[in-house]
Amino acid sequence: MGRAGFVAGNWKMHGSLARNQELLEAVVSGTRSLQNVSCAVCVPYPYIVQAQSVLEGSHVAWGGQNVSQYHHGAYTGEVSADMLTDLGCRYVIVGHSERRILFGEENRVVAEKFRAAQECSITPILCVGETLAQRESGEAEQVIATQLDAVIDLAGIETLRHSVIAYEPVWAIGTGKTATPQQAQDVHEFIRSRIAVHNSRIAGDIQILYGGSVKADNARELFAMPDIDGGLIGGASLVAEEFISICLAAQN
Ligand code: 13P
């Protein structure tokens, strides 16, 4: 009964071979006894091989933070979903607000990336979320609906069966300003209802994570909300004890 928990770390552009080794080994040993919650780390491209070599055979999955919308070809600097599959990635983050805002990724491109991941059997973690200005002007739901609809329209509702959604309000990312459990719950519920218009079964099954300044000391109250199934963790995923505590908080 109910959805299993899921916690994914988004390391962003942090790490080094030496530091990662320590962090990965600590995460594997600290999460060994987890029940009914899965965990993953999404690492920078150059470290995927390292993540694979440390995590293979463990219960911690690994993935990328971005993916090309193309499968192969003359696309200098890009990395395809096929390549991520080759390196055993189970997940990839698509449409993170840092990609949308700093690198100009629009809804259409995010949807194409989502589809490319799906075509390679990688589970996309689709990020959606509003800026502070959008929330203050009452546009949050409309923005999120548009972000979701772009994916549903391009890839089809059935593809959501094998995907994860992360609600990450832009104003809560890296700011130390977490959405209250109720604020997050309201949006998660909205996302589920939006999906239910197409398919209520998928809406009930899909894992929806919250992301934005999740820490060991606020994770439990966020994850206690009925529509919050876990978290996408930035800064706190770089500190082993923090990340492990957050994974433990997602057990239900
Ligand atoms: P922080 O946890 O550092 O706020 O980052 C959240 C995030 O962007 C995860 O993708």
Residues whose N, C-alpha, C, O or C-beta is under 5 A from the ligand:
A	BS01	13P	N10 A172 I173 G174 T175 G211 G212 S213 V214 L232 I233 G234 G235 A236
